[in-house]
Amino acid sequence: MANYCPACGVGKLTQTQRTYIHIYGGTLVHVPAVLAWRCDVCHLVIFDETALGRIDLLVGQSGPPPNIAPGRAVPAPEPPDIASRDDLPEDPPRLPEP
């Protein structure tokens, strides 16, 4: 018995392997050759729940380590210094009086 696509209802799902890409805690995780099902009509891809569970176990609930080299701190961005800009008007804009 064939599995029909839940999205289009016409296509048949066939087993394949696809690359799984997801962002965990701000870090892009790329896993090649993950078991999936693909519709031959609308091309919907549904990843295998067991495979996704294994990926979640490897990544962990806290997420992967950040994409920062060891020993290198990421500096916080500094706010722009608008007091030294000379292209701003001296007086703030005002609404016209009615």
Backbone as CSV, one residue per row, in Angstrom:
resi,resn,N_x,N_y,N_z,CA_x,CA_y,CA_z,C_x,C_y,C_z
1,MET,0.847,-1.182,0.000,0.000,0.000,0.000,0.888,1.239,0.000
2,ALA,0.618,2.180,-0.870,1.438,3.383,-1.021,1.037,4.447,-0.014
3,ASN,2.030,5.231,0.387,1.773,6.389,1.243,1.518,7.578,0.336
4,TYR,0.367,8.203,0.500,0.040,9.368,-0.313,0.441,10.640,0.409
5,CYS,0.759,11.655,-0.355,1.243,12.929,0.178,0.154,13.620,1.000
6,PRO,0.471,14.071,2.222,-0.525,14.774,3.027,-0.788,16.191,2.525
7,ALA,0.100,16.737,1.707,-0.079,18.112,1.218,-0.979,18.154,-0.010
8,CYS,-0.645,17.374,-1.041,-1.419,17.442,-2.286,-2.452,16.324,-2.385
9,GLY,-2.266,15.230,-1.656,-3.219,14.137,-1.663,-3.173,13.273,-2.907
10,VAL,-2.345,13.615,-3.875,-2.279,12.891,-5.142,-0.972,12.119,-5.257
11,GLY,0.131,12.765,-4.906,1.453,12.172,-5.086,1.733,11.053,-4.110
12,LYS,2.664,10.217,-4.500,3.101,9.123,-3.641,4.434,9.493,-3.004
13,LEU,4.586,9.132,-1.744,5.813,9.407,-1.014,6.803,8.276,-1.261
14,THR,8.001,8.645,-1.662,9.060,7.664,-1.862,10.209,7.976,-0.911
15,GLN,10.860,6.931,-0.446,11.957,7.085,0.498,13.193,7.618,-0.225
16,THR,13.860,8.570,0.405,15.049,9.184,-0.173,15.961,9.653,0.950
17,GLN,17.073,10.237,0.601,17.955,10.878,1.575,18.125,12.328,1.163
18,ARG,17.985,13.218,2.103,18.094,14.649,1.856,18.986,15.290,2.901
19,THR,19.477,16.485,2.588,20.263,17.263,3.533,19.312,18.015,4.452
20,TYR,19.516,17.863,5.750,18.703,18.547,6.755,19.465,19.773,7.229
21,ILE,18.838,20.934,7.121,19.448,22.197,7.546,18.491,22.868,8.521
22,HIS,19.024,23.227,9.677,18.193,23.866,10.703,19.080,24.765,11.558
23,ILE,18.493,25.804,12.112,19.230,26.703,13.000,18.880,26.352,14.441
24,TYR,19.897,25.976,15.202,19.759,25.664,16.624,20.504,26.728,17.409
25,GLY,19.784,27.533,18.157,20.413,28.526,19.020,21.346,29.479,18.289
26,GLY,20.992,29.886,17.088,21.810,30.821,16.341,22.931,30.180,15.546
27,THR,23.051,28.851,15.593,24.091,28.148,14.851,23.442,27.282,13.781
28,LEU,23.917,27.399,12.564,23.397,26.611,11.461,23.940,25.189,11.544
29,VAL,23.029,24.213,11.564,23.406,22.807,11.609,23.044,22.192,10.267
30,HIS,24.003,21.514,9.658,23.873,20.936,8.319,24.180,19.450,8.424
31,VAL,23.170,18.605,8.154,23.350,17.157,8.276,23.033,16.525,6.923
32,PRO,24.030,15.956,6.235,23.763,15.322,4.945,23.180,13.914,5.110
33,ALA,22.509,13.456,4.072,22.013,12.077,3.960,21.090,11.673,5.107
34,VAL,20.070,12.476,5.381,19.084,12.164,6.405,17.899,11.481,5.716
35,LEU,17.404,10.412,6.309,16.276,9.678,5.760,15.055,10.593,5.675
36,ALA,14.404,10.589,4.511,13.243,11.446,4.307,12.287,10.777,3.326
37,TRP,11.105,11.351,3.206,10.094,10.917,2.243,9.793,12.103,1.343
38,ARG,9.723,11.871,0.015,9.523,12.955,-0.948,8.340,12.626,-1.845
39,CYS,7.468,13.612,-2.037,6.301,13.471,-2.912,6.746,13.600,-4.364
40,ASP,6.252,12.704,-5.221,6.639,12.742,-6.626,5.842,13.767,-7.437
41,VAL,4.836,14.403,-6.829,4.040,15.404,-7.542,4.385,16.818,-7.074
42,CYS,4.209,17.100,-5.792,4.435,18.462,-5.291,5.838,18.638,-4.689
43,HIS,6.603,17.569,-4.581,7.997,17.580,-4.104,8.142,17.964,-2.631
44,LEU,7.093,17.776,-1.863,7.170,17.979,-0.419,8.167,16.982,0.162
45,VAL,8.999,17.426,1.099,9.962,16.542,1.766,9.582,16.473,3.245
46,ILE,9.409,15.251,3.728,9.101,15.009,5.135,10.249,14.185,5.703
47,PHE,10.951,14.739,6.699,12.069,14.035,7.299,11.565,12.999,8.294
48,ASP,12.303,11.904,8.383,11.959,10.807,9.276,12.064,11.271,10.725
49,GLU,11.025,10.988,11.515,10.987,11.440,12.912,12.113,10.825,13.742
50,THR,12.453,9.575,13.485,13.534,8.927,14.231,14.870,9.610,13.941
51,ALA,15.092,9.940,12.677,16.340,10.619,12.306,16.417,12.005,12.942
52,LEU,15.300,12.729,12.947,15.288,14.055,13.575,15.501,13.949,15.077
53,GLY,14.973,12.905,15.690,15.202,12.692,17.117,16.664,12.449,17.435
54,ARG,17.349,11.720,16.554,18.782,11.483,16.751,19.580,12.778,16.604
55,ILE,19.186,13.602,15.647,19.869,14.894,15.475,19.676,15.753,16.715
56,ASP,18.455,15.781,17.241,18.186,16.562,18.450,19.005,16.047,19.633
57,LEU,19.194,14.727,19.722,20.027,14.184,20.805,21.479,14.618,20.654
58,LEU,21.973,14.637,19.421,23.362,15.044,19.206,23.574,16.527,19.485
59,VAL,22.621,17.332,19.077,22.749,18.777,19.266,22.484,19.138,20.719
60,GLY,21.540,18.467,21.333,21.212,18.729,22.726,20.211,19.868,22.845
61,GLN,19.594,19.949,23.977,18.576,20.970,24.189,19.175,22.363,24.299
62,SER,20.436,22.466,24.718,21.053,23.785,24.850,21.601,24.288,23.523
63,GLY,21.597,23.446,22.512,22.088,23.864,21.206,23.572,23.610,21.064
64,PRO,24.059,23.726,19.846,25.482,23.514,19.614,26.294,24.690,20.142
65,PRO,27.605,24.535,20.230,28.420,25.667,20.655,28.337,26.784,19.625
66,PRO,28.504,28.006,20.051,28.431,29.111,19.091,29.572,29.045,18.085
67,ASN,29.391,29.681,16.967,30.408,29.685,15.907,31.500,30.698,16.216
68,ILE,32.202,30.490,17.340,33.272,31.385,17.772,34.500,30.520,18.040
69,ALA,35.621,30.934,17.518,36.853,30.193,17.759,37.204,30.266,19.241
70,PRO,37.789,29.187,19.807,38.152,29.206,21.223,39.132,30.330,21.534
71,GLY,38.898,31.001,22.646,39.782,32.076,23.077,39.499,33.416,22.434
72,ARG,38.522,33.479,21.546,38.196,34.751,20.894,36.826,35.209,21.374
73,ALA,36.799,36.322,21.992,35.543,36.885,22.454,34.956,37.749,21.346
74,VAL,33.664,37.725,21.256,32.984,38.553,20.263,32.648,39.885,20.926
75,PRO,33.202,40.981,20.418,32.892,42.274,21.042,31.451,42.680,20.754
76,ALA,30.877,43.319,21.739,29.513,43.829,21.557,29.560,45.024,20.617
77,PRO,28.579,45.147,19.751,28.583,46.296,18.846,28.394,47.594,19.629
78,GLU,29.139,48.602,19.229,29.037,49.883,19.903,27.907,50.701,19.278
79,PRO,27.173,51.433,20.110,26.098,52.257,19.548,26.696,53.394,18.723
80,PRO,26.010,53.808,17.691,26.548,54.901,16.871,26.587,56.207,17.660
81,ASP,27.590,57.001,17.378,27.748,58.290,18.038,27.058,59.345,17.179
82,ILE,25.798,59.633,17.516,25.055,60.593,16.691,25.331,62.032,17.108
83,ALA,25.983,62.248,18.271,26.266,63.618,18.718,27.311,64.276,17.825
84,SER,28.166,63.480,17.208,29.218,64.068,16.392,28.833,64.193,14.918
85,ARG,27.622,63.820,14.573,27.213,63.929,13.172,26.861,65.370,12.843
86,ASP,27.365,65.853,11.729,27.078,67.239,11.346,25.973,67.325,10.301
87,ASP,25.412,66.192,9.883,24.331,66.241,8.907,22.949,66.276,9.553
88,LEU,22.906,66.305,10.891,21.629,66.381,11.591,21.271,67.838,11.863
89,PRO,19.969,68.175,11.794,19.582,69.555,12.111,19.806,69.849,13.592
90,GLU,20.068,71.123,13.882,20.311,71.504,15.277,19.039,71.428,16.102
91,ASP,17.930,71.854,15.530,16.651,71.795,16.235,15.873,70.579,15.745
92,PRO,15.176,69.909,16.646,14.392,68.757,16.220,13.215,69.209,15.354
93,PRO,12.757,68.363,14.462,11.629,68.757,13.621,10.375,68.918,14.459
94,ARG,9.523,69.849,14.058,8.290,70.113,14.793,7.101,69.940,13.863
95,LEU,5.978,69.547,14.466,4.748,69.412,13.693,4.212,70.809,13.388
96,PRO,3.634,70.985,12.205,3.030,72.282,11.907,1.834,72.553,12.817
97,GLU,1.696,73.806,13.163,0.578,74.170,14.027,-0.694,74.227,13.205
98,PRO,-1.806,73.768,13.766,-3.092,73.766,13.018,-3.669,75.127,12.828
